[in-house]
Amino acid sequence: MDIASMATILSQSKIQQQASLSVMKIAMDTTKQQSFNLAELLEVNTKLMEQSVNPHIGGNLDLEI
């Protein structure tokens, strides 16, 4: 194999590796956002379930001056 073809192959593999890394970063960012959204949904769902089980709690505020 001559030097020019080896350089071309090396360059192509480097570009392919960079593309794979970019796709992986996008996938990781998407997964992180989905995890954050799921945590928020679970928090809201927990509050709604608690409110449905104990609807009278937290509805009134007693104040004395």
PDBQT receptor file of N, H, CA, C and O in Angstrom, charges set to zero:
ATOM      1  N   MET A   1       0.842  -1.166   0.000  1.00  0.00    +0.000 N 
ATOM      2  CA  MET A   1       0.000   0.000   0.000  1.00  0.00    +0.000 C 
ATOM      3  C   MET A   1       0.893   1.237   0.000  1.00  0.00    +0.000 C 
ATOM      4  O   MET A   1       1.913   1.279   0.688  1.00  0.00    +0.000 OA
ATOM      5  N   ASP A   2       0.505   2.223  -0.766  1.00  0.00    +0.000 N 
ATOM      6  H   ASP A   2      -0.324   2.188  -1.324  1.00  0.00    +0.000 HD
ATOM      7  CA  ASP A   2       1.318   3.431  -0.803  1.00  0.00    +0.000 C 
ATOM      8  C   ASP A   2       0.869   4.417   0.291  1.00  0.00    +0.000 C 
ATOM      9  O   ASP A   2      -0.178   4.236   0.913  1.00  0.00    +0.000 OA
ATOM     10  N   ILE A   3       1.648   5.417   0.501  1.00  0.00    +0.000 N 
ATOM     11  H   ILE A   3       2.498   5.564  -0.005  1.00  0.00    +0.000 HD
ATOM     12  CA  ILE A   3       1.423   6.375   1.576  1.00  0.00    +0.000 C 
ATOM     13  C   ILE A   3       0.138   7.176   1.351  1.00  0.00    +0.000 C 
ATOM     14  O   ILE A   3      -0.576   7.472   2.308  1.00  0.00    +0.000 OA
ATOM     15  N   ALA A   4      -0.158   7.525   0.119  1.00  0.00    +0.000 N 
ATOM     16  H   ALA A   4       0.422   7.284  -0.658  1.00  0.00    +0.000 HD
ATOM     17  CA  ALA A   4      -1.352   8.329  -0.179  1.00  0.00    +0.000 C 
ATOM     18  C   ALA A   4      -2.633   7.571   0.184  1.00  0.00    +0.000 C 
ATOM     19  O   ALA A   4      -3.547   8.145   0.777  1.00  0.00    +0.000 OA
ATOM     20  N   SER A   5      -2.702   6.296  -0.168  1.00  0.00    +0.000 N 
ATOM     21  H   SER A   5      -1.961   5.829  -0.649  1.00  0.00    +0.000 HD
ATOM     22  CA  SER A   5      -3.907   5.520   0.151  1.00  0.00    +0.000 C 
ATOM     23  C   SER A   5      -4.029   5.289   1.653  1.00  0.00    +0.000 C 
ATOM     24  O   SER A   5      -5.139   5.289   2.184  1.00  0.00    +0.000 OA
ATOM     25  N   MET A   6      -2.913   5.095   2.344  1.00  0.00    +0.000 N 
ATOM     26  H   MET A   6      -2.011   5.095   1.912  1.00  0.00    +0.000 HD
ATOM     27  CA  MET A   6      -2.952   4.935   3.797  1.00  0.00    +0.000 C 
ATOM     28  C   MET A   6      -3.435   6.220   4.465  1.00  0.00    +0.000 C 
ATOM     29  O   MET A   6      -4.208   6.175   5.422  1.00  0.00    +0.000 OA
ATOM     30  N   ALA A   7      -2.981   7.354   3.962  1.00  0.00    +0.000 N 
ATOM     31  H   ALA A   7      -2.353   7.390   3.185  1.00  0.00    +0.000 HD
ATOM     32  CA  ALA A   7      -3.408   8.637   4.520  1.00  0.00    +0.000 C 
ATOM     33  C   ALA A   7      -4.898   8.847   4.295  1.00  0.00    +0.000 C 
ATOM     34  O   ALA A   7      -5.592   9.360   5.173  1.00  0.00    +0.000 OA
ATOM     35  N   THR A   8      -5.392   8.457   3.132  1.00  0.00    +0.000 N 
ATOM     36  H   THR A   8      -4.828   8.041   2.419  1.00  0.00    +0.000 HD
ATOM     37  CA  THR A   8      -6.824   8.581   2.833  1.00  0.00    +0.000 C 
ATOM     38  C   THR A   8      -7.649   7.700   3.754  1.00  0.00    +0.000 C 
ATOM     39  O   THR A   8      -8.658   8.141   4.303  1.00  0.00    +0.000 OA
ATOM     40  N   ILE A   9      -7.226   6.463   3.922  1.00  0.00    +0.000 N 
ATOM     41  H   ILE A   9      -6.406   6.104   3.475  1.00  0.00    +0.000 HD
ATOM     42  CA  ILE A   9      -7.935   5.533   4.806  1.00  0.00    +0.000 C 
ATOM     43  C   ILE A   9      -7.925   6.054   6.241  1.00  0.00    +0.000 C 
ATOM     44  O   ILE A   9      -8.950   6.005   6.922  1.00  0.00    +0.000 OA
ATOM     45  N   LEU A  10      -6.803   6.544   6.697  1.00  0.00    +0.000 N 
ATOM     46  H   LEU A  10      -5.971   6.584   6.144  1.00  0.00    +0.000 HD
ATOM     47  CA  LEU A  10      -6.688   7.080   8.048  1.00  0.00    +0.000 C 
ATOM     48  C   LEU A  10      -7.606   8.286   8.231  1.00  0.00    +0.000 C 
ATOM     49  O   LEU A  10      -8.270   8.418   9.259  1.00  0.00    +0.000 OA
ATOM     50  N   SER A  11      -7.638   9.155   7.237  1.00  0.00    +0.000 N 
ATOM     51  H   SER A  11      -7.098   9.048   6.402  1.00  0.00    +0.000 HD
ATOM     52  CA  SER A  11      -8.489  10.337   7.297  1.00  0.00    +0.000 C 
ATOM     53  C   SER A  11      -9.961   9.953   7.328  1.00  0.00    +0.000 C 
ATOM     54  O   SER A  11     -10.738  10.533   8.087  1.00  0.00    +0.000 OA
ATOM     55  N   GLN A  12     -10.349   8.980   6.513  1.00  0.00    +0.000 N 
ATOM     56  H   GLN A  12      -9.718   8.509   5.897  1.00  0.00    +0.000 HD
ATOM     57  CA  GLN A  12     -11.738   8.532   6.489  1.00  0.00    +0.000 C 
ATOM     58  C   GLN A  12     -12.152   7.895   7.813  1.00  0.00    +0.000 C 
ATOM     59  O   GLN A  12     -13.269   8.109   8.284  1.00  0.00    +0.000 OA
ATOM     60  N   SER A  13     -11.270   7.125   8.403  1.00  0.00    +0.000 N 
ATOM     61  H   SER A  13     -10.362   6.951   8.020  1.00  0.00    +0.000 HD
ATOM     62  CA  SER A  13     -11.606   6.498   9.683  1.00  0.00    +0.000 C 
ATOM     63  C   SER A  13     -11.719   7.545  10.782  1.00  0.00    +0.000 C 
ATOM     64  O   SER A  13     -12.548   7.413  11.682  1.00  0.00    +0.000 OA
ATOM     65  N   LYS A  14     -10.892   8.585  10.717  1.00  0.00    +0.000 N 
ATOM     66  H   LYS A  14     -10.218   8.693   9.986  1.00  0.00    +0.000 HD
ATOM     67  CA  LYS A  14     -10.979   9.662  11.709  1.00  0.00    +0.000 C 
ATOM     68  C   LYS A  14     -12.304  10.401  11.575  1.00  0.00    +0.000 C 
ATOM     69  O   LYS A  14     -12.937  10.717  12.582  1.00  0.00    +0.000 OA
ATOM     70  N   ILE A  15     -12.731  10.678  10.351  1.00  0.00    +0.000 N 
ATOM     71  H   ILE A  15     -12.217  10.421   9.533  1.00  0.00    +0.000 HD
ATOM     72  CA  ILE A  15     -14.015  11.349  10.118  1.00  0.00    +0.000 C 
ATOM     73  C   ILE A  15     -15.166  10.472  10.592  1.00  0.00    +0.000 C 
ATOM     74  O   ILE A  15     -16.119  10.973  11.190  1.00  0.00    +0.000 OA
ATOM     75  N   GLN A  16     -15.090   9.181  10.335  1.00  0.00    +0.000 N 
ATOM     76  H   GLN A  16     -14.316   8.774   9.849  1.00  0.00    +0.000 HD
ATOM     77  CA  GLN A  16     -16.131   8.259  10.774  1.00  0.00    +0.000 C 
ATOM     78  C   GLN A  16     -16.208   8.212  12.304  1.00  0.00    +0.000 C 
ATOM     79  O   GLN A  16     -17.300   8.162  12.871  1.00  0.00    +0.000 OA
ATOM     80  N   GLN A  17     -15.061   8.228  12.960  1.00  0.00    +0.000 N 
ATOM     81  H   GLN A  17     -14.174   8.269  12.499  1.00  0.00    +0.000 HD
ATOM     82  CA  GLN A  17     -15.033   8.217  14.418  1.00  0.00    +0.000 C 
ATOM     83  C   GLN A  17     -15.633   9.507  14.979  1.00  0.00    +0.000 C 
ATOM     84  O   GLN A  17     -16.361   9.465  15.970  1.00  0.00    +0.000 OA
ATOM     85  N   GLN A  18     -15.337  10.649  14.360  1.00  0.00    +0.000 N 
ATOM     86  H   GLN A  18     -14.746  10.683  13.554  1.00  0.00    +0.000 HD
ATOM     87  CA  GLN A  18     -15.899  11.922  14.807  1.00  0.00    +0.000 C 
ATOM     88  C   GLN A  18     -17.412  11.944  14.619  1.00  0.00    +0.000 C 
ATOM     89  O   GLN A  18     -18.132  12.452  15.478  1.00  0.00    +0.000 OA
ATOM     90  N   ALA A  19     -17.896  11.407  13.521  1.00  0.00    +0.000 N 
ATOM     91  H   ALA A  19     -17.311  10.994  12.823  1.00  0.00    +0.000 HD
ATOM     92  CA  ALA A  19     -19.332  11.352  13.275  1.00  0.00    +0.000 C 
ATOM     93  C   ALA A  19     -20.021  10.458  14.307  1.00  0.00    +0.000 C 
ATOM     94  O   ALA A  19     -21.082  10.804  14.826  1.00  0.00    +0.000 OA
ATOM     95  N   SER A  20     -19.413   9.314  14.600  1.00  0.00    +0.000 N 
ATOM     96  H   SER A  20     -18.551   9.033  14.179  1.00  0.00    +0.000 HD
ATOM     97  CA  SER A  20     -19.984   8.410  15.607  1.00  0.00    +0.000 C 
ATOM     98  C   SER A  20     -20.031   9.075  16.975  1.00  0.00    +0.000 C 
ATOM     99  O   SER A  20     -21.005   8.920  17.711  1.00  0.00    +0.000 OA
ATOM    100  N   LEU A  21     -18.988   9.809  17.314  1.00  0.00    +0.000 N 
ATOM    101  H   LEU A  21     -18.196   9.935  16.716  1.00  0.00    +0.000 HD
ATOM    102  CA  LEU A  21     -18.948  10.509  18.593  1.00  0.00    +0.000 C 
ATOM    103  C   LEU A  21     -20.018  11.594  18.659  1.00  0.00    +0.000 C 
ATOM    104  O   LEU A  21     -20.639  11.792  19.703  1.00  0.00    +0.000 OA
ATOM    105  N   SER A  22     -20.233  12.291  17.556  1.00  0.00    +0.000 N 
ATOM    106  H   SER A  22     -19.728  12.130  16.708  1.00  0.00    +0.000 HD
ATOM    107  CA  SER A  22     -21.270  13.328  17.518  1.00  0.00    +0.000 C 
ATOM    108  C   SER A  22     -22.658  12.728  17.701  1.00  0.00    +0.000 C 
ATOM    109  O   SER A  22     -23.480  13.278  18.434  1.00  0.00    +0.000 OA
ATOM    110  N   VAL A  23     -22.921  11.623  17.051  1.00  0.00    +0.000 N 
ATOM    111  H   VAL A  23     -22.254  11.176  16.456  1.00  0.00    +0.000 HD
ATOM    112  CA  VAL A  23     -24.213  10.948  17.194  1.00  0.00    +0.000 C 
ATOM    113  C   VAL A  23     -24.403  10.469  18.633  1.00  0.00    +0.000 C 
ATOM    114  O   VAL A  23     -25.500  10.569  19.182  1.00  0.00    +0.000 OA
ATOM    115  N   MET A  24     -23.337   9.949  19.242  1.00  0.00    +0.000 N 
ATOM    116  H   MET A  24     -22.446   9.867  18.796  1.00  0.00    +0.000 HD
ATOM    117  CA  MET A  24     -23.429   9.478  20.624  1.00  0.00    +0.000 C 
ATOM    118  C   MET A  24     -23.716  10.639  21.579  1.00  0.00    +0.000 C 
ATOM    119  O   MET A  24     -24.500  10.482  22.515  1.00  0.00    +0.000 OA
ATOM    120  N   LYS A  25     -23.096  11.795  21.358  1.00  0.00    +0.000 N 
ATOM    121  H   LYS A  25     -22.459  11.922  20.598  1.00  0.00    +0.000 HD
ATOM    122  CA  LYS A  25     -23.354  12.959  22.199  1.00  0.00    +0.000 C 
ATOM    123  C   LYS A  25     -24.799  13.413  22.082  1.00  0.00    +0.000 C 
ATOM    124  O   LYS A  25     -25.420  13.782  23.080  1.00  0.00    +0.000 OA
ATOM    125  N   ILE A  26     -25.337  13.389  20.868  1.00  0.00    +0.000 N 
ATOM    126  H   ILE A  26     -24.832  13.090  20.058  1.00  0.00    +0.000 HD
ATOM    127  CA  ILE A  26     -26.740  13.755  20.665  1.00  0.00    +0.000 C 
ATOM    128  C   ILE A  26     -27.648  12.779  21.406  1.00  0.00    +0.000 C 
ATOM    129  O   ILE A  26     -28.612  13.191  22.051  1.00  0.00    +0.000 OA
ATOM    130  N   ALA A  27     -27.347  11.504  21.316  1.00  0.00    +0.000 N 
ATOM    131  H   ALA A  27     -26.565  11.169  20.792  1.00  0.00    +0.000 HD
ATOM    132  CA  ALA A  27     -28.146  10.488  22.006  1.00  0.00    +0.000 C 
ATOM    133  C   ALA A  27     -28.069  10.672  23.520  1.00  0.00    +0.000 C 
ATOM    134  O   ALA A  27     -29.074  10.515  24.214  1.00  0.00    +0.000 OA
ATOM    135  N   MET A  28     -26.899  10.999  24.033  1.00  0.00    +0.000 N 
ATOM    136  H   MET A  28     -26.083  11.126  23.470  1.00  0.00    +0.000 HD
ATOM    137  CA  MET A  28     -26.747  11.209  25.475  1.00  0.00    +0.000 C 
ATOM    138  C   MET A  28     -27.528  12.441  25.927  1.00  0.00    +0.000 C 
ATOM    139  O   MET A  28     -28.165  12.409  26.980  1.00  0.00    +0.000 OA
ATOM    140  N   ASP A  29     -27.491  13.521  25.153  1.00  0.00    +0.000 N 
ATOM    141  H   ASP A  29     -26.974  13.547  24.297  1.00  0.00    +0.000 HD
ATOM    142  CA  ASP A  29     -28.243  14.725  25.491  1.00  0.00    +0.000 C 
ATOM    143  C   ASP A  29     -29.746  14.452  25.481  1.00  0.00    +0.000 C 
ATOM    144  O   ASP A  29     -30.477  14.928  26.350  1.00  0.00    +0.000 OA
ATOM    145  N   THR A  30     -30.195  13.688  24.498  1.00  0.00    +0.000 N 
ATOM    146  H   THR A  30     -29.602  13.302  23.792  1.00  0.00    +0.000 HD
ATOM    147  CA  THR A  30     -31.611  13.339  24.410  1.00  0.00    +0.000 C 
ATOM    148  C   THR A  30     -32.034  12.504  25.617  1.00  0.00    +0.000 C 
ATOM    149  O   THR A  30     -33.094  12.735  26.198  1.00  0.00    +0.000 OA
ATOM    150  N   THR A  31     -31.209  11.547  25.984  1.00  0.00    +0.000 N 
ATOM    151  H   THR A  31     -30.347  11.359  25.512  1.00  0.00    +0.000 HD
ATOM    152  CA  THR A  31     -31.508  10.701  27.146  1.00  0.00    +0.000 C 
ATOM    153  C   THR A  31     -31.532  11.512  28.425  1.00  0.00    +0.000 C 
ATOM    154  O   THR A  31     -32.385  11.291  29.285  1.00  0.00    +0.000 OA
ATOM    155  N   LYS A  32     -30.608  12.449  28.560  1.00  0.00    +0.000 N 
ATOM    156  H   LYS A  32     -29.915  12.629  27.861  1.00  0.00    +0.000 HD
ATOM    157  CA  LYS A  32     -30.576  13.301  29.747  1.00  0.00    +0.000 C 
ATOM    158  C   LYS A  32     -31.851  14.131  29.843  1.00  0.00    +0.000 C 
ATOM    159  O   LYS A  32     -32.424  14.261  30.925  1.00  0.00    +0.000 OA
ATOM    160  N   GLN A  33     -32.300  14.695  28.724  1.00  0.00    +0.000 N 
ATOM    161  H   GLN A  33     -31.835  14.589  27.845  1.00  0.00    +0.000 HD
ATOM    162  CA  GLN A  33     -33.524  15.504  28.716  1.00  0.00    +0.000 C 
ATOM    163  C   GLN A  33     -34.739  14.644  29.030  1.00  0.00    +0.000 C 
ATOM    164  O   GLN A  33     -35.629  15.077  29.762  1.00  0.00    +0.000 OA
ATOM    165  N   GLN A  34     -34.790  13.439  28.488  1.00  0.00    +0.000 N 
ATOM    166  H   GLN A  34     -34.067  13.088  27.893  1.00  0.00    +0.000 HD
ATOM    167  CA  GLN A  34     -35.903  12.537  28.775  1.00  0.00    +0.000 C 
ATOM    168  C   GLN A  34     -35.928  12.150  30.250  1.00  0.00    +0.000 C 
ATOM    169  O   GLN A  34     -37.004  12.057  30.841  1.00  0.00    +0.000 OA
ATOM    170  N   SER A  35     -34.782  11.928  30.845  1.00  0.00    +0.000 N 
ATOM    171  H   SER A  35     -33.908  12.004  30.365  1.00  0.00    +0.000 HD
ATOM    172  CA  SER A  35     -34.702  11.594  32.261  1.00  0.00    +0.000 C 
ATOM    173  C   SER A  35     -35.206  12.757  33.115  1.00  0.00    +0.000 C 
ATOM    174  O   SER A  35     -35.934  12.557  34.087  1.00  0.00    +0.000 OA
ATOM    175  N   PHE A  36     -34.811  13.965  32.742  1.00  0.00    +0.000 N 
ATOM    176  H   PHE A  36     -34.219  14.128  31.953  1.00  0.00    +0.000 HD
ATOM    177  CA  PHE A  36     -35.264  15.155  33.470  1.00  0.00    +0.000 C 
ATOM    178  C   PHE A  36     -36.777  15.293  33.362  1.00  0.00    +0.000 C 
ATOM    179  O   PHE A  36     -37.447  15.564  34.358  1.00  0.00    +0.000 OA
ATOM    180  N   ASN A  37     -37.320  15.110  32.166  1.00  0.00    +0.000 N 
ATOM    181  H   ASN A  37     -36.776  14.890  31.356  1.00  0.00    +0.000 HD
ATOM    182  CA  ASN A  37     -38.770  15.203  31.967  1.00  0.00    +0.000 C 
ATOM    183  C   ASN A  37     -39.510  14.126  32.759  1.00  0.00    +0.000 C 
ATOM    184  O   ASN A  37     -40.571  14.391  33.325  1.00  0.00    +0.000 OA
ATOM    185  N   LEU A  38     -38.962  12.929  32.801  1.00  0.00    +0.000 N 
ATOM    186  H   LEU A  38     -38.100  12.714  32.341  1.00  0.00    +0.000 HD
ATOM    187  CA  LEU A  38     -39.589  11.845  33.558  1.00  0.00    +0.000 C 
ATOM    188  C   LEU A  38     -39.593  12.157  35.047  1.00  0.00    +0.000 C 
ATOM    189  O   LEU A  38     -40.585  11.897  35.729  1.00  0.00    +0.000 OA
ATOM    190  N   ALA A  39     -38.507  12.705  35.557  1.00  0.00    +0.000 N 
ATOM    191  H   ALA A  39     -37.702  12.916  35.004  1.00  0.00    +0.000 HD
ATOM    192  CA  ALA A  39     -38.444  13.073  36.978  1.00  0.00    +0.000 C 
ATOM    193  C   ALA A  39     -39.479  14.135  37.307  1.00  0.00    +0.000 C 
ATOM    194  O   ALA A  39     -40.132  14.059  38.348  1.00  0.00    +0.000 OA
ATOM    195  N   GLU A  40     -39.637  15.125  36.436  1.00  0.00    +0.000 N 
ATOM    196  H   GLU A  40     -39.107  15.187  35.591  1.00  0.00    +0.000 HD
ATOM    197  CA  GLU A  40     -40.655  16.155  36.662  1.00  0.00    +0.000 C 
ATOM    198  C   GLU A  40     -42.057  15.554  36.636  1.00  0.00    +0.000 C 
ATOM    199  O   GLU A  40     -42.900  15.898  37.465  1.00  0.00    +0.000 OA
ATOM    200  N   LEU A  41     -42.301  14.668  35.693  1.00  0.00    +0.000 N 
ATOM    201  H   LEU A  41     -41.616  14.389  35.019  1.00  0.00    +0.000 HD
ATOM    202  CA  LEU A  41     -43.612  14.030  35.580  1.00  0.00    +0.000 C 
ATOM    203  C   LEU A  41     -43.921  13.207  36.825  1.00  0.00    +0.000 C 
ATOM    204  O   LEU A  41     -45.044  13.243  37.328  1.00  0.00    +0.000 OA
ATOM    205  N   LEU A  42     -42.945  12.475  37.318  1.00  0.00    +0.000 N 
ATOM    206  H   LEU A  42     -42.033  12.446  36.909  1.00  0.00    +0.000 HD
ATOM    207  CA  LEU A  42     -43.154  11.678  38.527  1.00  0.00    +0.000 C 
ATOM    208  C   LEU A  42     -43.428  12.562  39.741  1.00  0.00    +0.000 C 
ATOM    209  O   LEU A  42     -44.250  12.212  40.587  1.00  0.00    +0.000 OA
ATOM    210  N   GLU A  43     -42.756  13.689  39.831  1.00  0.00    +0.000 N 
ATOM    211  H   GLU A  43     -42.088  13.974  39.143  1.00  0.00    +0.000 HD
ATOM    212  CA  GLU A  43     -42.977  14.604  40.942  1.00  0.00    +0.000 C 
ATOM    213  C   GLU A  43     -44.391  15.164  40.907  1.00  0.00    +0.000 C 
ATOM    214  O   GLU A  43     -45.070  15.206  41.933  1.00  0.00    +0.000 OA
ATOM    215  N   VAL A  44     -44.833  15.589  39.740  1.00  0.00    +0.000 N 
ATOM    216  H   VAL A  44     -44.282  15.555  38.907  1.00  0.00    +0.000 HD
ATOM    217  CA  VAL A  44     -46.192  16.121  39.600  1.00  0.00    +0.000 C 
ATOM    218  C   VAL A  44     -47.216  15.028  39.871  1.00  0.00    +0.000 C 
ATOM    219  O   VAL A  44     -48.218  15.266  40.546  1.00  0.00    +0.000 OA
ATOM    220  N   ASN A  45     -46.968  13.834  39.350  1.00  0.00    +0.000 N 
ATOM    221  H   ASN A  45     -46.154  13.641  38.802  1.00  0.00    +0.000 HD
ATOM    222  CA  ASN A  45     -47.885  12.724  39.539  1.00  0.00    +0.000 C 
ATOM    223  C   ASN A  45     -47.993  12.356  41.016  1.00  0.00    +0.000 C 
ATOM    224  O   ASN A  45     -49.085  12.050  41.495  1.00  0.00    +0.000 OA
ATOM    225  N   THR A  46     -46.889  12.380  41.734  1.00  0.00    +0.000 N 
ATOM    226  H   THR A  46     -46.002  12.629  41.344  1.00  0.00    +0.000 HD
ATOM    227  CA  THR A  46     -46.904  12.072  43.164  1.00  0.00    +0.000 C 
ATOM    228  C   THR A  46     -47.746  13.089  43.925  1.00  0.00    +0.000 C 
ATOM    229  O   THR A  46     -48.530  12.720  44.800  1.00  0.00    +0.000 OA
ATOM    230  N   LYS A  47     -47.585  14.361  43.594  1.00  0.00    +0.000 N 
ATOM    231  H   LYS A  47     -46.948  14.660  42.884  1.00  0.00    +0.000 HD
ATOM    232  CA  LYS A  47     -48.376  15.403  44.260  1.00  0.00    +0.000 C 
ATOM    233  C   LYS A  47     -49.862  15.236  43.964  1.00  0.00    +0.000 C 
ATOM    234  O   LYS A  47     -50.692  15.387  44.860  1.00  0.00    +0.000 OA
ATOM    235  N   LEU A  48     -50.202  14.926  42.723  1.00  0.00    +0.000 N 
ATOM    236  H   LEU A  48     -49.527  14.803  41.995  1.00  0.00    +0.000 HD
ATOM    237  CA  LEU A  48     -51.609  14.732  42.369  1.00  0.00    +0.000 C 
ATOM    238  C   LEU A  48     -52.202  13.521  43.075  1.00  0.00    +0.000 C 
ATOM    239  O   LEU A  48     -53.346  13.566  43.529  1.00  0.00    +0.000 OA
ATOM    240  N   MET A  49     -51.436  12.440  43.172  1.00  0.00    +0.000 N 
ATOM    241  H   MET A  49     -50.507  12.403  42.803  1.00  0.00    +0.000 HD
ATOM    242  CA  MET A  49     -51.934  11.250  43.871  1.00  0.00    +0.000 C 
ATOM    243  C   MET A  49     -52.150  11.546  45.345  1.00  0.00    +0.000 C 
ATOM    244  O   MET A  49     -53.154  11.127  45.921  1.00  0.00    +0.000 OA
ATOM    245  N   GLU A  50     -51.220  12.263  45.959  1.00  0.00    +0.000 N 
ATOM    246  H   GLU A  50     -50.405  12.604  45.491  1.00  0.00    +0.000 HD
ATOM    247  CA  GLU A  50     -51.360  12.611  47.370  1.00  0.00    +0.000 C 
ATOM    248  C   GLU A  50     -52.585  13.498  47.580  1.00  0.00    +0.000 C 
ATOM    249  O   GLU A  50     -53.318  13.325  48.554  1.00  0.00    +0.000 OA
ATOM    250  N   GLN A  51     -52.805  14.436  46.679  1.00  0.00    +0.000 N 
ATOM    251  H   GLN A  51     -52.209  14.575  45.888  1.00  0.00    +0.000 HD
ATOM    252  CA  GLN A  51     -53.956  15.321  46.786  1.00  0.00    +0.000 C 
ATOM    253  C   GLN A  51     -55.258  14.545  46.615  1.00  0.00    +0.000 C 
ATOM    254  O   GLN A  51     -56.253  14.869  47.263  1.00  0.00    +0.000 OA
ATOM    255  N   SER A  52     -55.270  13.524  45.753  1.00  0.00    +0.000 N 
ATOM    256  H   SER A  52     -54.461  13.261  45.227  1.00  0.00    +0.000 HD
ATOM    257  CA  SER A  52     -56.492  12.753  45.547  1.00  0.00    +0.000 C 
ATOM    258  C   SER A  52     -56.790  11.847  46.744  1.00  0.00    +0.000 C 
ATOM    259  O   SER A  52     -57.955  11.570  47.028  1.00  0.00    +0.000 OA
ATOM    260  N   VAL A  53     -55.769  11.387  47.437  1.00  0.00    +0.000 N 
ATOM    261  H   VAL A  53     -54.822  11.612  47.206  1.00  0.00    +0.000 HD
ATOM    262  CA  VAL A  53     -55.973  10.527  48.599  1.00  0.00    +0.000 C 
ATOM    263  C   VAL A  53     -56.389  11.360  49.810  1.00  0.00    +0.000 C 
ATOM    264  O   VAL A  53     -57.246  10.936  50.586  1.00  0.00    +0.000 OA
ATOM    265  N   ASN A  54     -55.796  12.532  49.980  1.00  0.00    +0.000 N 
ATOM    266  H   ASN A  54     -55.099  12.877  49.350  1.00  0.00    +0.000 HD
ATOM    267  CA  ASN A  54     -56.098  13.424  51.103  1.00  0.00    +0.000 C 
ATOM    268  C   ASN A  54     -56.522  14.797  50.568  1.00  0.00    +0.000 C 
ATOM    269  O   ASN A  54     -55.752  15.753  50.654  1.00  0.00    +0.000 OA
ATOM    270  N   PRO A  55     -57.739  14.905  50.017  1.00  0.00    +0.000 N 
ATOM    271  CA  PRO A  55     -58.126  16.171  49.389  1.00  0.00    +0.000 C 
ATOM    272  C   PRO A  55     -58.332  17.312  50.388  1.00  0.00    +0.000 C 
ATOM    273  O   PRO A  55     -58.264  18.481  50.008  1.00  0.00    +0.000 OA
ATOM    274  N   HIS A  56     -58.580  16.989  51.645  1.00  0.00    +0.000 N 
ATOM    275  H   HIS A  56     -58.635  16.040  51.953  1.00  0.00    +0.000 HD
ATOM    276  CA  HIS A  56     -58.843  18.030  52.645  1.00  0.00    +0.000 C 
ATOM    277  C   HIS A  56     -57.553  18.646  53.221  1.00  0.00    +0.000 C 
ATOM    278  O   HIS A  56     -57.600  19.711  53.836  1.00  0.00    +0.000 OA
ATOM    279  N   ILE A  57     -56.424  17.989  53.028  1.00  0.00    +0.000 N 
ATOM    280  H   ILE A  57     -56.386  17.123  52.529  1.00  0.00    +0.000 HD
ATOM    281  CA  ILE A  57     -55.172  18.493  53.589  1.00  0.00    +0.000 C 
ATOM    282  C   ILE A  57     -54.616  19.606  52.689  1.00  0.00    +0.000 C 
ATOM    283  O   ILE A  57     -54.501  19.447  51.473  1.00  0.00    +0.000 OA
ATOM    284  N   GLY A  58     -54.282  20.711  53.309  1.00  0.00    +0.000 N 
ATOM    285  H   GLY A  58     -54.375  20.840  54.297  1.00  0.00    +0.000 HD
ATOM    286  CA  GLY A  58     -53.683  21.813  52.583  1.00  0.00    +0.000 C 
ATOM    287  C   GLY A  58     -54.682  22.754  51.943  1.00  0.00    +0.000 C 
ATOM    288  O   GLY A  58     -54.291  23.682  51.235  1.00  0.00    +0.000 OA
ATOM    289  N   GLY A  59     -55.960  22.532  52.177  1.00  0.00    +0.000 N 
ATOM    290  H   GLY A  59     -56.277  21.778  52.752  1.00  0.00    +0.000 HD
ATOM    291  CA  GLY A  59     -56.973  23.393  51.572  1.00  0.00    +0.000 C 
ATOM    292  C   GLY A  59     -57.303  24.622  52.386  1.00  0.00    +0.000 C 
ATOM    293  O   GLY A  59     -57.797  25.608  51.839  1.00  0.00    +0.000 OA
ATOM    294  N   ASN A  60     -57.038  24.587  53.703  1.00  0.00    +0.000 N 
ATOM    295  H   ASN A  60     -56.637  23.786  54.148  1.00  0.00    +0.000 HD
ATOM    296  CA  ASN A  60     -57.371  25.708  54.580  1.00  0.00    +0.000 C 
ATOM    297  C   ASN A  60     -56.137  26.174  55.324  1.00  0.00    +0.000 C 
ATOM    298  O   ASN A  60     -55.207  25.406  55.572  1.00  0.00    +0.000 OA
ATOM    299  N   LEU A  61     -56.149  27.454  55.675  1.00  0.00    +0.000 N 
ATOM    300  H   LEU A  61     -56.905  28.078  55.474  1.00  0.00    +0.000 HD
ATOM    301  CA  LEU A  61     -55.056  28.045  56.415  1.00  0.00    +0.000 C 
ATOM    302  C   LEU A  61     -55.651  28.794  57.597  1.00  0.00    +0.000 C 
ATOM    303  O   LEU A  61     -56.426  29.731  57.407  1.00  0.00    +0.000 OA
ATOM    304  N   ASP A  62     -55.303  28.397  58.803  1.00  0.00    +0.000 N 
ATOM    305  H   ASP A  62     -54.674  27.636  58.957  1.00  0.00    +0.000 HD
ATOM    306  CA  ASP A  62     -55.803  29.051  60.015  1.00  0.00    +0.000 C 
ATOM    307  C   ASP A  62     -54.797  30.098  60.468  1.00  0.00    +0.000 C 
ATOM    308  O   ASP A  62     -53.626  29.792  60.692  1.00  0.00    +0.000 OA
ATOM    309  N   LEU A  63     -55.265  31.339  60.601  1.00  0.00    +0.000 N 
ATOM    310  H   LEU A  63     -56.217  31.588  60.418  1.00  0.00    +0.000 HD
ATOM    311  CA  LEU A  63     -54.420  32.432  61.049  1.00  0.00    +0.000 C 
ATOM    312  C   LEU A  63     -55.025  33.107  62.266  1.00  0.00    +0.000 C 
ATOM    313  O   LEU A  63     -56.243  33.262  62.351  1.00  0.00    +0.000 OA
ATOM    314  N   GLU A  64     -54.190  33.506  63.200  1.00  0.00    +0.000 N 
ATOM    315  H   GLU A  64     -53.200  33.380  63.131  1.00  0.00    +0.000 HD
ATOM    316  CA  GLU A  64     -54.612  34.291  64.346  1.00  0.00    +0.000 C 
ATOM    317  C   GLU A  64     -53.742  35.514  64.432  1.00  0.00    +0.000 C 
ATOM    318  O   GLU A  64     -52.518  35.436  64.330  1.00  0.00    +0.000 OA
ATOM    319  N   ILE A  65     -54.388  36.650  64.622  1.00  0.00    +0.000 N 
ATOM    320  H   ILE A  65     -55.383  36.713  64.706  1.00  0.00    +0.000 HD
ATOM    321  CA  ILE A  65     -53.628  37.905  64.707  1.00  0.00    +0.000 C 
ATOM    322  C   ILE A  65     -53.778  38.478  66.095  1.00  0.00    +0.000 C 
ATOM    323  O   ILE A  65     -53.220  39.535  66.390  1.00  0.00    +0.000 OA
TER     324      ILE A  65
